[in-house]
Amino acid sequence: MSRTFILGINEAVDGSAYLTTKAVYDLVGHNVGNLAFHYAVGKILEGPQDSLPWHTDPQQLNAMRRIGVMPCANQLGPHADYGRLAERFSSIGIPLVAIGLGAQGGSDYGLPEVPAGTLNWIREIAGRSPLGNPNIGVRGAYTLKVLEANGLGERATVTGCPSLFLNPDPALGRKIEQRASRTIGRVAIAAGHQKWTQLGAIELSLTRLLDRLGGSYIVQSPIEMVALARGEADTLPEADLLECRDYARPDLSVEEFKTWSRAYARAFFNISEWMEHLRSVDFVVGTRIHGVMLGLQAGVPGLCIAHDSRTREMCETMGVPFVMAREIIKGASLDKLRGRFVFDGAAFDQHRSVLAGRLDGFLQSNDIASSAWLRRIIAG
């Protein structure tokens, strides 16, 4: 039995085909991209991992008598108050380790206001370090700065996001660079959020690529977009359908948009299947960092359009090619996007090896063994 377990969602949604969209959306934590780093954590920890959700009764967690490893997302910011969760965590009596915690702010790295309840939740995690060492792995220097501003910096260390280690091949970067020499045919768009209206012109320039080249419009959230990708356009309230249409393809009628969505919109509830699908395209681009990261991990060139601190920080920390949204705010051609894919495969491999070593050291300092999967990347 493993000495650790994952405190979070399962790495895939079994039987998603016969579940309602609300049910499957709840199971992925309201963003399909969450599966990426949960799946990755399962790969970098030694041994098979059980998974229990955050809302599990503390007594059940305490009975595990193991270290709870928490794959985290962008929980630091004014958008989320984890006060109730902090109260629940106060009854947990087992060690905890968080990996991949991020801060949400503007693209200029201004410090966000973090609710007191969320800071209390972080303190509850920090107070349960297995060996008294820093037990919160953060996505980058910006998130660390946010914690430092709130008196919690000494409890954290930069480890990046576990999704960087979804492929164990130590020569991954060099293979991506080699593939980048191909002519771009099919593309995958890491679809945005229909509320991001300021990015509408960018999204339209991306979605139009599919009409010419073919490929996929891969959604992660919100639930309306996921429903669209599951062929449920006719079940959406008219206002929601119009909002999705106005963001992704305002040049189409509603009926034309329904047809377009059936042709291109996709949602995946299994990371291996998602990456397998991405192998069939030549370029991945969009505003979703994990959608782009999965393409890179599948060996496909990808470009993230960074529009906030979360996406920018992750790209800078992990060496993901990116362009700031403000630089192409009126949209961009495929040639322009491809021109922004500046990538040194050997440098990427070296950087990934260093970050993998840092993550391994973080795990060891918390009495956690890493897998041969992660050690292979380090050795590369």
N, C-alpha and C positions, 0 to 999 in steps of 0.2 A: 504493500500500500504506500502511495506517495505521502511524503511529509507535508505536502501542500495541497490546497484545493483552490479553485477559482471562485471568488466572491463576485458574481456578476451574471451576465446572461450566458446561455449555451452558445457554442461556437457555430451552430447552424440551427435552422428550424426544420425539424423532421416533420414530414407530412404537410408542408406549407400549402400544397396544391388543394387540399380539402379544408383548409382553415379560412375563416373570413379575413378580410383585409385588416379589420381592427384587431383581431386576435393576433395575426402574424406581426402587425406593426407594434403591438405591445410587447411581443416576445423579443423583438430586436432593440428595445429601448428607444423607440420612436426615431430611429435612424438606421437604415440597413447597413451603413458604413461602420456601425459599432461592431458588427461581426468580424471586421478585418482585424482589429487589435485583440479581440477576445480569442480568435482563432490563433493569432500569432503568439499570445501568451501561452496557450496550450502547447505550442511547438517548442518554445524556449525553456520550459520547465521540464525537469527530469521526471519521467514516469507518467502514467495516465492521470488525468485530472478530473475530479468531480466538480460540478458547478452548482452553486446555490445563489439565488438572487439576493440583492441587498436588503430586501424587506423580510428575509427569513427571521424567524423568532431567534433572539439572541441565545436562548437556552439550547436550541438545536445547533447553532454555530459553536457554542462552547463545548458541546458534546463531541464535536469533530476532533478536538485535541490536536489540531494541525494548524499550520500557518495559512491564513487567508490571504491570497494574492488578488488584488483588485485592479483589473484593467480599467483605466480612467479615461475621460474625455475632457472637453473644455468646460469644466465645472466652476472655474473661477471667474466671476463677473457678475454684473447686476442682474443678469437674466435668470439666475438660479439661487434659491435660498434653501439650504439643506439643514435648516434648524431642526426639523422633526427627525431627520435621519441622524443628526448628532445625538439627540435624546436616545434613540434606539441603540446607537453604537456605544453609548455610555455603559450599557449592560453587557457588552461583549468582553469576554475574559481571555480570549486567545490572541496571539500575535497577528498583526496585520501589516501588509506591505502594499503600497500603491505604485502602479507603473503607468506612465503616460499622461499624468495630469497636465492640463493646459489652461491657459487664461484666455478670456474672450474680451477683446477691446478693438479700438480702431486700428487701421493699418499703420498709423504713425507711432504705435507702441506707447500711447498714453496710458497711464495706470488706471485701470477700471476700479470702480467702487465695488467692493466685495461684501455682501451681506454678513452681518454678525453670525447668523446661523450657519453659514457655510464655513466661516473661519472656525467656529466651534467644532464643526464636523472634521475639519482638517486637524485640529488639535487632538480630537479623539483618536484619529488614525496615528498621528505622530506619537502619541503616548503609548502605543502598543507595538513599538519596535521590538523585534525578536531578540536583539542583542544590545539595544540602546543606541545603535547607530542610525544615521539618517535613513528613513524607510519610505520616503516619497520620491519616486522617480518622476521628473517633470520633462515636458516636451522640449524645452529650450531655455535660453538665457532670459528671455522676456518673462516667462512664467516664474522663473526663480526670482526675478526682480520684484514681481508682484507679491510673492510670498515674503521676501525680505522686507518690503514696505509694511507688511502686516506682522512682523516679528516672528515669522516662521521659516525664514531662509535656511537656518542651520539644520532644519529637519529634512532638507531636500537636496537632491543632486540631479544634474541634467543627464538623462538617459535617452532622449528622443522618444519616438513612438515605436512600440513593438512591431508595427506593420512593416518597418524597414527590413525585418528579418523573416519575411514570409517565404523567401526562396533561399535554400541553404547553399546555393552555388557561390563559391567565393569569387568566381569570375563573372558574376552577373553583369556588372557594369560594362565590361569589355564586350559582352554579347549584345547588350543593348546598343552600344556604339556601332557595332558591326551591322546590326539590323537597321540602324538609322540611315544607312546608305541606300536602302531600297526606295523605289518610287512609292509614294503614299497612294494607296487605293482606298480600302475601307477604313473608316474612322469610328471611334467610340467617343461619345460626348458624355462627360461626367456631369449630368444635369443639375442645374441649380434649383433654387426655391422660388416659387412664384411670387413671394413677398419681396424678393430682392429686385424691385422694379428699377432701381438705379443701374442694374446690370442688364436690363432688357435688350439693349442694342447689341451687347456682346453675345447674349444667348441666341438671338435671332441669327447673327452671323455664323454661329456654330451649328444651329439646327439646319440651316440651309445647305450646309456641307453634305448632309445626309441625302438630300434630294439628288445631288450630283454624284456622290461617291458610294453611297450605301453605308451601312453600319448600324450602330445602335445608339439610342438615347437612354442611358442607364441612370435610373432615379434612385435616390436614397431616402429623401423625405421632402415634404411632409406627407401626411396620409393621403391627401388628394392626388398627389403625383404618383404615389405607390398604387392607388386604385386605378389610375389611368393606365399604368404599366401592366396591370393585371387584367386589362380588357373590360374595365368597369366604367367606362366613360358615360354610358347611358344611365348609370345609377347615381352619378354625382349631381348635387344640386346645381341648377343652372349658373348661379353666381360663381361657384367654385370652378366649374368647367370653363367659364369665360375668363376667369382669372388665370388659369393655367394656360389657356389659349393665348391670352394677351401677352403673357410672358414669353412663352416658347415660340409661338408661330402666329403673331398678330396679323400676318398677311393672308391667313387662311380663314375661310368661313368655319362655323362650328362643325358642320358635317365633314368638311375637308380635314379639319383638325382631328376629328375622331378617326378618320381613315388613316391619317398620318401617324397617329399614336399607335394604332394597331400594327402598323408596319415597322415602327422603329422603337417605341418605348419598351423598356425591359426593367425588371427588378429581380435581383438574385438573393436567395436566402441561404446560400451555401457558398463559402468563399472559394473552395476548389472549383466549383462549377463556374463561378464568376470569372476567375482567372483563366479557366479553360476557354471560355467564350472570348476573352480579350486576346488570346493567342491568334485569333482569326482576323484581327484588324492590324493596321500598320501604324496607327498613331492614336493616342488617347489624349484628350484635352478637355478642360472644363474647370469649374470653380470649386469642385469637391476634391480635397486633398487625398482622401482615401480612395476615391474612384480612380484618380491618376496614379496613386501609389500602387494599386493593384495591377495596373497596366505595366508599370516598371518591374514589379516583382514577377510578372509573367514574361518578362524579357522584351517588352514592347516600348518603344520611345513614347514619352509622355510629357505634357506641359501643363502645369497648374496655373490657373489665373487667380492670383492671390488678391483678396479683397478685404481682408481683415487681419488682425494680429495673429489669429489662430492659424490660418493658412500660410501666412508669411513666415511665422516662426518655424513651423514644421518644415517648410521648404528650405529655409536657411540652415536649420539644424542638421537636416538629413541629406542635403545635397540634391534635392529634387528640383529640376529645371522649372523656372516660373517666370511669369511676367506680371507686373502689378496691373490690376484692373484699370486704374486711372490712366495708364499708358495706352490702352486700347478701348477706352470707354465708348467710342462710337462704333465699335465692332472691328473685326480684323479678318483678312483673307487667310486662306490656308498657307500661302507662301509666307506671309508675315509671321504667322504662328510658328511655322516650321523653322523660320529664320531665328526665332527666339529660343529654339531648342539647342542650347550650347552645352555640350556634354563631353566630359573627359572620362571615359570608362575606367581607366586604371586608377584615376584619382577618386572616383566614386567607390570603387572596390576597396581602396585603402582606407577611405573615410568610414565606410561601413564596417570594416574590420575593427577600426579604433572604437567606434560607438558600440559594437558588439562586445568588445573587451571591457568597456566601461560598464555596460549593463551586467556583464558577468561578474565584475568586481562588486557592483551594487548588490547583486543577488547573494554572493558569498558573504558579504558583510552583514547580511540579514539571515544567515544560516540556511540559505536556499541553494540547492544544486541546480546548475543549468544543464541543458540537454546536449547530446552530441551534435544536434542540429546547429545550435548556436556556436559551439566550439569549432565546428567546421568553418564557419564564417570568420571566426577570429584567426584561425590558423592560416586562412587564405592570404 
